[in-house]
Amino acid sequence: MTDKIANDPRASIRNAFADAREFTTSPLYRSLARVVAEDDALLDLAARGRAGQYPTFLFFGAVHHVLLSGVDHPLAAFFPSRVADPAPAEGQAAGAALRSFCAAYEWELTSLISSRLVQTNQVQRSLALRYGLATLLPETDGTPVHLIEVGASAGLNLGYDRYGYTVGAQRFGNPDSPVQLAAELLGDGPLPDLDTLPKVASVLGVDLNPIDIRDVEDRRWLEALIWPENHDQRRLFSAASELIAADAPPIRAGDAAVVLPELAASLPAGEPRVVYHSGTRMHVPAHHLDAFDAGIESLGADGPLWWLSLEDAPDPALPRSSDRFGAALNLRGPDGERRTLAVVDGHLRWVEPMPW
Ligand SMILES: C[S@@+](CC[C@H](N)C(=O)[O-])C[C@H]1O[C@@H](n2cnc3c(N)ncnc32)[C@H](O)[C@@H]1O
């Protein structure tokens, strides 16, 4: 570490903004992040988030949230989510607008940054849940399953049975649903019949901080976490929110490590359970992972448990047709054997079924 960095109390947060390559599909945020990296007042604002929250996502989520509330400010002219023909973000004007915006709305931004969590809810990931359910059906002998999603956020994934899906050339689900999800199909592996699913005995989401999709501010926060350029994602989110708000699944507030053992004690003994989590375990701090996993394991104490997850990088030894960067859809059955069902894009834009 150089003396310059050692003497800079803002060094780690400055680094996060200086190279914000996580904003793959947002040139606007990549450009504005460089402005933040060079401005101590903006860095101090961004640093007001809770420990463990990723500062770039939180900061731009807060800025976007205030803009989406409809405020009249020159910064809006750079946001494709606010105007049809946005001004280019490179150059002095966008940086000046961001500084002026943060000064004008410092109170609102501080309040959001210090209280909110990065809680995106990607409705496309319901395809992973549906895929897993279709795969495990033959193993359940047709007995209805108790379905639990850990890290359910607003519960959009638990609406998996209300959406339509196109995977490659095959269609599944409800063709008339306002939420139509599409994924490219890669490789030669067999795609399960996504219309043949287990019956569900009960459904429950669990989240540290459930999002109430019927609440205007909660919904706007999730919308604000969608990057301004991602119009398709915003349209899907909006349609899914409407659908789920009309009949929202129950979501229990609490840490999976605490809530799941309590839940396990209340499930009817012997009946099958399926637990699903996507983009959740990857956010659990290292010192808490054993407790998180033990919470999930507790669900299997009194009945057969299928543990479906979309979190990990795929094993490099898997037989794949492409080297696209993806995640493993893993299933661990009641016998304790874990297998990768498919390698998928993190947002389910493509799916590669494994050959088994
Ligand atoms: C990035 S979001 C992903 C949401 C959703 N699973 C999806 O795929 O779109 C992660 C969610 O996990 C929740 N979460 C993180 N740690 C948790 C824990 N220990 N117990 C319960 N929920 C947790 C967060 O509150 C957040 O809503």
The ligand as a Tripos MOL2 file, in Angstrom:
@<TRIPOS>MOLECULE
LIG
   27    29     1     0     0
SMALL
NO_CHARGES

@<TRIPOS>ATOM
      1 C1        -29.6610   -9.7630   -3.9500 C.3       1 LIG1
      2 S1        -31.1890  -10.1380   -3.2070 S.3       1 LIG1
      3 C2        -31.7570  -11.4720   -4.2790 C.3       1 LIG1
      4 C3        -33.2580  -11.6290   -4.2410 C.3       1 LIG1
      5 C4        -33.8430  -12.7970   -5.0000 C.3       1 LIG1
      6 N1        -33.4630  -14.0630   -4.4020 N.3       1 LIG1
      7 C5        -33.4740  -12.7920   -6.4720 C.2       1 LIG1
      8 O1        -32.8780  -13.7610   -6.9340 O.co2     1 LIG1
      9 O2        -33.7860  -11.8310   -7.1730 O.co2     1 LIG1
     10 C6        -30.6930  -11.0270   -1.7450 C.3       1 LIG1
     11 C7        -31.8060  -11.1020   -0.7000 C.3       1 LIG1
     12 O3        -31.3790  -11.9870    0.3350 O.3       1 LIG1
     13 C8        -31.7600  -11.4660    1.5840 C.3       1 LIG1
     14 N2        -30.8750  -12.0760    2.6040 N.ar      1 LIG1
     15 C9        -29.5380  -11.9310    2.7130 C.ar      1 LIG1
     16 N3        -29.0740  -12.6420    3.7650 N.ar      1 LIG1
     17 C10       -30.1430  -13.2670    4.3140 C.ar      1 LIG1
     18 C11       -30.3220  -14.1440    5.4380 C.ar      1 LIG1
     19 N4        -29.2890  -14.4990    6.2080 N.pl3     1 LIG1
     20 N5        -31.5570  -14.5850    5.7220 N.ar      1 LIG1
     21 C12       -32.6200  -14.1990    4.9600 C.ar      1 LIG1
     22 N6        -32.5130  -13.3650    3.8880 N.ar      1 LIG1
     23 C13       -31.3020  -12.9120    3.5670 C.ar      1 LIG1
     24 C14       -31.5970   -9.9500    1.3950 C.3       1 LIG1
     25 O4        -32.3590   -9.2110    2.3360 O.3       1 LIG1
     26 C15       -32.0850   -9.7650   -0.0430 C.3       1 LIG1
     27 O5        -33.4640   -9.4850   -0.1140 O.3       1 LIG1
@<TRIPOS>BOND
     1     1     2 1
     2     2     3 1
     3     2    10 1
     4     3     4 1
     5     4     5 1
     6     5     6 1
     7     5     7 1
     8     7     8 2
     9     7     9 1
    10    10    11 1
    11    11    12 1
    12    11    26 1
    13    12    13 1
    14    13    14 1
    15    13    24 1
    16    14    15 ar
    17    14    23 ar
    18    15    16 ar
    19    16    17 ar
    20    17    18 ar
    21    17    23 ar
    22    18    19 1
    23    18    20 ar
    24    20    21 ar
    25    21    22 ar
    26    22    23 ar
    27    24    25 1
    28    24    26 1
    29    26    27 1
@<TRIPOS>SUBSTRUCTURE
     1 LIG1         1 GROUP 0 **** ****
